[in-house]
Amino acid sequence: REMSVEARKLVSEINIKCDGDVFHEMIRYEPHHISSICSDKIQNVDIHEGELGTIGSVKSWKLIHDGKEIMAKEVIEEIDDEKKLIKKKIIEGDLLEYYKSFYITMHVETKGENNLVTWIMEYEKKNANVPDPHTLMELCINVTKDIE
């Protein structure tokens, strides 16, 4: 009998010293700059549909993950400028070999001098042997540090 594989959530927070608005704007409008900042982690970002930073826009990322090059194509599902929040759904690529669904949400909370970046991954594994995406979360945190 197959174990049911329920939706899971991984959350990670990191304080950044740079301006929270600037960070949000970069993730939203300038993902191509991210690949030049940390080309060892993100090799390429291509926009396929829509305008950068708009709901429904589709981008693909070439990442170095666990020493391998992987591709992830995403669509932006939600943007909240007040909360500095962006939610993306992975619609194509290597991750979907392991997960039935995969969402990544990033938001920035600014409290005085402190900017707290929160990354949330919501996913459903295809089977119980699929690992939780801790290494992918680590990649997001390291990219965050690089941008900072």
TAWO-V378079 format. One record per backbone hydrogen bond with DSSP energy under -1.0 kcal/mol. CO is the residue of the C=O (numbers start at 1). NH is the residue of the N-H. Records with the same first field share a line. If there is no record, write none. Layout:
CO = NH + NH
This chain:
8 = 123
10 = 121
12 = 119
14 = 117
19 = 23
20 = 24
21 = 25
22 = 26
23 = 27
24 = 28
25 = 29
26 = 30
30 = 33
31 = 35
33 = 37
34 = 38
38 = 41 + 42
41 = 64
44 = 62
46 = 60
49 = 58
51 = 54
54 = 57
57 = 76
58 = 48 + 49
59 = 74
60 = 46
61 = 72
62 = 43 + 44
63 = 70
65 = 68
68 = 65
70 = 63
71 = 94
72 = 61
73 = 91 + 92
74 = 59
75 = 89
76 = 56
78 = 87
80 = 85
84 = 108
85 = 80
86 = 106
87 = 77 + 78
88 = 104
89 = 75
92 = 73
94 = 97
95 = 98 + 99
98 = 126
101 = 124
102 = 90
103 = 122
104 = 88
105 = 120
106 = 86
107 = 118
109 = 116
111 = 114
114 = 111
115 = 16
116 = 109
117 = 14
118 = 107
119 = 12
120 = 105
121 = 10
122 = 103
123 = 8
124 = 100
127 = 130
132 = 134
133 = 137
134 = 138
135 = 139
136 = 140
137 = 141
138 = 142
139 = 143
140 = 144
141 = 145
142 = 146
143 = 147
144 = 148
